[in-house]
Amino acid sequence: MSLPASEHNASRMPTKPGYYWAKWRIATDETHEGDELTPCDDWEIVQVNDNGGEPGTLTELSVSVHGVRETQWRDQFVWGSYVAPLCNAA
């Protein structure tokens, strides 16, 4: 039996930058492209970034979705598995 989306989301929400599998459910108010793309039932790899927000808050980390200019917040996704760490560009 699978967890309800809210419990599943809370238990798997990323706590560090990197790449993760996710289903995008809600777009931020500024994201007009997202209105047409969400909700999404397909798993996609998204990039979680250090947003410089207050540690332990939802705004500590932001999420980049391929093809969408504005960043999103972690609570707008159903989270799957961790894929890989971010690589430092040299």
C-alpha positions, 0 to 999 in steps of 0.5 A: 500500500502506498502512502497518501501524497501528503505523507509521501511528499513530507517523508521524501522532501529533499534536504540537500541540493542535487537531482531528484525524481519528482512530480510537479503538482503546483506552480508558483504564482509567478510561473505562467508556463507552469499553469499549463504543465501542472499537475503532472503525473510523469516523473521528471528529474529536477534540480534542487538548489541552495536558495540561501534561505533560512535553514530549516524553512521551505525557502532554504532550497528551491527547485529548477524544472527543465524548460521553466524559467522561474524556480519553484518550492519543494512543497509543490512536488511529490518526491521520489528518489535522489538521483545525483549530487550537483557538480561544481562547474570549474 
